[in-house]
Amino acid sequence: MKIVAVCGMGIGTSVLLKMNAEKALRALDVDAEVEAADIGSARGAARMANLVLTSAELAEEIGDVPTEVIVISNFTDVAEITDKLSAFLAK
C-alpha cells in the first residue's frame, strides 16, 4: 500500500505526519510506504497512491483525486491517525 502525507510546504508537517503514520501502521501491523509531499505535488502523488492523509484545509485544495483523502485534525496524535487508518483498512 502507498500513502501520501500532504502539507502546505512539504517539509515540516508532512514529515511529522509521515513519521506518525508509519508508527500507526506498525501498531496495526500493516506494511505500507508513506511519502511526504507538498500541496503542489499532491495531486500527482495521489494518482499513484492508495490513500492521502492531510489537513481539512488542504483536502479541499487537493481536489478530485482517484484515491481516498483522510483528514487528520492533529498530525501529532498517533491515536487519531491509527483510528482513521484502521477504519480505512476495515472497508
C-alpha positions in Angstrom: 0.0 0.0 0.0 1.2 3.5 -0.7 0.2 6.5 1.4 0.9 10.2 0.7 1.2 12.6 3.7 0.5 16.1 2.4 1.2 19.6 4.0 1.4 23.0 2.5 5.2 23.2 2.2 6.1 19.6 2.0 8.9 19.7 4.6 8.0 20.0 8.3 4.5 18.9 9.0 4.2 16.4 6.2 7.4 14.6 7.5 5.8 14.7 11.0 2.6 13.2 9.6 4.6 10.6 7.7 6.5 9.5 10.8 3.4 9.3 12.9 1.5 7.4 10.1 4.4 4.9 10.0 4.1 4.4 13.8 0.4 3.8 13.4 0.9 1.4 10.6 3.4 -0.6 12.7 0.9 -0.7 15.5 -1.7 -2.1 13.0 0.9 -4.5 11.6 0.4 -3.1 8.1 3.2 -2.9 5.5 2.9 0.4 3.6 5.1 3.0 2.0 4.4 6.5 3.3 5.6 9.5 1.2 5.7 13.1 2.3 4.6 15.7 -0.3 3.8 19.3 -0.6 0.4 20.6 -1.9 1.9 21.3 -5.3 2.9 17.7 -6.0 0.0 16.1 -4.0 -2.4 15.7 -7.0 0.3 13.7 -9.0 1.4 11.7 -6.0 -2.3 10.9 -5.1 -2.8 9.3 -8.5 -0.2 6.7 -7.6 -1.3 6.2 -4.0 -3.9 4.2 -2.2 -4.6 6.9 0.4 -3.8 10.5 1.1 -3.5 11.9 4.7 -3.8 15.7 5.1 -5.5 18.6 7.0 -9.1 19.7 6.3 -7.8 22.9 4.6 -5.5 21.1 2.2 -8.0 18.3 1.4 -10.1 20.9 -0.4 -7.1 22.2 -2.3 -6.1 18.7 -3.4 -9.4 18.5 -5.2 -10.8 15.5 -7.1 -8.3 12.7 -7.0 -8.9 8.9 -7.6 -8.0 7.9 -4.1 -9.5 8.4 -0.7 -8.4 11.5 1.2 -8.5 11.2 5.0 -8.4 14.4 7.1 -6.2 14.3 10.1 -7.0 17.0 12.7 -3.8 16.7 14.8 -0.7 15.5 13.0 1.0 14.7 16.3 -1.9 12.4 17.6 -0.8 8.9 16.7 -4.0 7.5 18.2 -6.2 9.6 15.8 -4.1 8.5 12.9 -4.2 4.9 14.0 -8.0 5.0 14.4 -8.5 6.6 10.9 -6.1 4.2 9.2 -7.8 1.3 11.0 -11.3 2.4 9.8 -9.9 2.8 6.2 -8.4 -0.7 6.3 -11.6 -2.2 7.6 -13.5 -1.2 4.4 
